[in-house]
Amino acid sequence: MGRHRAQEPDASDFDAATSALPDVTGDYTVDVAHTRIGIRARHAMVTTVRGAFTAFTGAAHLDTADPAASSVTLRIDAASIDTGNADRDAHLRSADFLDVDTHPELTFASTGVEQLDDDVYRVTGDLTIKGATREVSVDFTLSGSAQDPFGNLRVGFEGALVLKRSDWQLTWNAALETGGVLVSDKIQIEFDVSVIKDS
């Protein structure tokens, strides 16, 4: 008997948006189990360290007809930082970096939403880290919307934000003998977000 090989998934199986719902207007809650808030930073000028915040809450109001009426809020537990290394995570939680004992949360509250393209929205708002608040803008792509098998209306967004940690008083570093520094000033925060419409 011949052997059957499982069909290899095509890249489009993962990349295609499923924006099947024309109107997703309403109030939503971030689904933590299906959302990732990741971070990336250069280490020792030679490699990239990746991690994620694992505890957070968020809410959004989406308005299809008037995107400017949309809004989003996010609260992140600073101590939930996880880079897969206990010593590094302890250092990131210390006063050298996030100082979680004094500043237990990172927060974001939008102040404006602008539609840039059919599925692209620029969300501007106030990001607070370690007690410092600065305005940032994140371009989010609508990655899909669907009714899931449990009756939930879901909407997905993807986006990324590059920021200078020194702008939020995260200035700890160490010089390398070969020049440069141990930790890059620029870091990237990555958002893969799934929200569920409130019933």
C-alpha angles and dihedrals in degrees: 000000000000120000120240119222120211110248111257112242114248118230089242088062087071102031103047114106116231097207093154097144115082096200121037096162114149147075119305141187123215111251101224093192091060100034129087127197104189135182132206129191135168115247125204089345090280112074144025122245115206130197144145144221107244102190123057145123130214146169135197140189113210123196114186096186095045111025091181088068090060122103142179138197128190133186118191126193102232092204091060092076109133124184096159094257119093096203093049092046091051089052091049090053092050128092089267088073129359097001091209095184090064099027108031096171142049111206138192126191120178121231098182145007125204128185110228101173140352093289102011125094130179111218115196122190151127117292116196120196125166091351095306120113124202134165117251136174125215125190109219125194118210101236097184151317128216148148105252124216090263094058096258121139105225131191124187131204134181127198145143136214127201114202141165108244090207088068086068096044093260093135106142114129144143128223120240120227089231093052131269128063138283097242125033117240090221116072132174126225114202125202125200101170134184118185129189123213113246114245 
